[in-house]
Amino acid sequence: MAPLPVAVLLGPWGAYAVAAARRAERRFAARALPRPWPEALIVLALALWTQFATRHGDDGLTARASVCIGLCAAARTDLRTGYLFDAVTFPTALLAGLLTLGTGRLQAASQGVLLLAGLFGAVAIASRGVYLGFGDVKAMYAIGIAFGPVEGSIAVAAASLSGLGFAALAGRRRARAIAFGPHLALGTGVALAFGPTFSRFLTGAAA
């Protein structure tokens, strides 16, 4: 995908994701919300970075960036409410799927969904949403589609390490109330920037 279509796509998508998260939060909490400058700046930075990075070929990068943008747009809402709303996770997964269709990564996308959504869906069901919310599981669909099994695992591993570190700092009483969405956004950012490098390293080590 050429740089201009990437910028044209990801900019409006980020704006929509931020607005959708805020609409869902406003209906849920019925309260005034702070201005969305942090989300907007992160979305803009990711869109510009992706436009630059795709100059030498896409290879699924736009799909991965769209998921990272969607999760970043919803991260602060998750912090305030404890929910990743369907209004963001479903369109994120749909957009990631559409962008993946033309990249030849459908097999990896299917494997990523089966691994991440299957594994963490079982954790959410077994814990009845205590250790992992079902909104997080829905986000796993989008991560699995865009990142596949290897880079998706890198994203979730980075998110888990971030979440565990934050939980250790927060203390035992607050650990269960920690929103995982912001850590998923951070994990996808790590995988977006460094996933291919880690993937090549792991593949080489296993060879």
Helices and strands as residue ranges (DSSP letters): H 3-29, H 37-53, G 54-56, H 61-81, H 86-101, H 106-127, H 134-170, H 172-175, H 181-206
